């Protein structure tokens, strides 16, 4: 039996995998790793601030099962891949590794950017990124050499932008969901990213509905809607805080 104890936890605004892109270097998300007090972990940070990037080893804490075959977000059109040939989080041991940008260190907090980790992710270890040893640009990349990917430009209507900015103030980061889900391969039938309605295409995230159109390679986000009409009952996996935000949203936009 091998057992590990977290040395700290990731703290950021994004708590759902739909909010984060497929890799950290595609993310605008920032946050900090808070090391657990009482273990002298802060001393272990000595001299780390001179590095631009660090490796973070962590636990996929929201995943409880593994899958031998994975459906990666980028595809060569030849079906599922073996999990060990992908970066899928559904692994026999739920261990992840990400290379993130190091911004600063303050006591037991390590401020980072370009992150694809979620809030409260348990951190197992931290190592410096060393280009001389960690970068191999001439390496073969197997099935990924034949990737087929449709990339889309995303634009926002004035009304959608206003609603998204309001929700961001409430720490609901729907732009992360939009960019990661609609920036590529929208019509991939294996993922069911959207439904069709009278309003147009609809991307669903929790109790929010994102209305959009697609013309050529451009996605236009037209509107953001709440599915609540009665605030007396919680829907789905929403919390009381979620319900409060939906009420504020409805009041702010006269819905």
Secondary structure as GFF3:
##gff-version 3
##sequence-region A 1 255
A	DSSP	beta_strand	8	12	.	.	.	ID=ss1
A	DSSP	three_ten_helix	17	19	.	.	.	ID=ss2
A	DSSP	three_ten_helix	24	26	.	.	.	ID=ss3
A	DSSP	beta_strand	30	35	.	.	.	ID=ss4
A	DSSP	three_ten_helix	41	45	.	.	.	ID=ss5
A	DSSP	three_ten_helix	48	50	.	.	.	ID=ss6
A	DSSP	beta_strand	53	59	.	.	.	ID=ss7
A	DSSP	beta_strand	69	70	.	.	.	ID=ss8
A	DSSP	beta_strand	81	82	.	.	.	ID=ss9
A	DSSP	three_ten_helix	83	85	.	.	.	ID=ss10
A	DSSP	beta_strand	95	106	.	.	.	ID=ss11
A	DSSP	beta_strand	109	113	.	.	.	ID=ss12
A	DSSP	beta_strand	122	128	.	.	.	ID=ss13
A	DSSP	alpha_helix	131	134	.	.	.	ID=ss14
A	DSSP	three_ten_helix	142	146	.	.	.	ID=ss15
A	DSSP	beta_strand	153	156	.	.	.	ID=ss16
A	DSSP	alpha_helix	158	169	.	.	.	ID=ss17
A	DSSP	alpha_helix	174	182	.	.	.	ID=ss18
A	DSSP	beta_strand	195	197	.	.	.	ID=ss19
A	DSSP	beta_strand	200	205	.	.	.	ID=ss20
A	DSSP	beta_strand	208	215	.	.	.	ID=ss21
A	DSSP	beta_strand	218	226	.	.	.	ID=ss22
A	DSSP	alpha_helix	240	252	.	.	.	ID=ss23
###
